[in-house]
Amino acid sequence: MTRPRRAGYTLLEMVAVLAVLVILGAVIVPSLSGFYGNTKQRAAADILRTRLAEARAKAMERGTPFRVAIHTDKNRIRVAPDTEDFASIPADDPPSYNSLATEDTLDEATVELITEQGDERPADSGGWLTLATMRGDGSSKESRSAMVSIKQRDFAPIQIQVRGLTGQARTVPASTGGQ
């Protein structure tokens, strides 16, 4: 007497298909992370350049100096009027053009001021290091250029030079001297 065949899959067939899916996943997932590359790092560089332009525009429009600073925790960029209470002015979230202060927290990237001999810039009481202070005429109060390094794990740093007197920012090739 023969048994009637049941429709379905055997346990062995299901395990084989599952094994193939696991192997494909192990091959594909690492390549997906490479697809995003250093987007967080490039976004941080764009934020820094945007905030420098924003500070210049606000200083010229309002006739008061605006400061662009990075925090010593290497994860925050801030724009606010250059006053004694720079660090305590509440930042708008989300920021707009009319915001008095804006503060960005970087995701998976860090920003660091590279100082030269004789150009040490001390942090203020809030832990902020000044990159540029834009005046009402569009110039920068700082006479020396500042170099900023933006880093993301597993990628070469992006270096941005903030020029003294003008406050213009440009991306420069990363130095090979241990950066």
Sequence and secondary structure as in RCSB ss.txt:
>XXXX:A:sequence
MTRPRRAGYTLLEMVAVLAVLVILGAVIVPSLSGFYGNTKQRAAADILRTRLAEARAKAMERGTPFRVAIHTDKN
RIRVAPDTEDFASIPADDPPSYNSLATEDTLDEATVELITEQGDERPADSGGWLTLATMRGDGSSKESRSAMVSI
KQRDFAPIQIQVRGLTGQARTVPASTGGQ
>XXXX:A:secstr
       S  HHHHHHHHHHHHHHHHHHHHHHHHHHTTHHHHHHHHHHHHHHHHHHHHHHHHSS EEEEEETTSS
EEEEEESSTTGGGS   SS  TT S EEEE SS EEEEE  TT      TTSEEEEEEE TTS BS  S EEEEE
E TTS  EEEEE TTT  EEEE   SS  
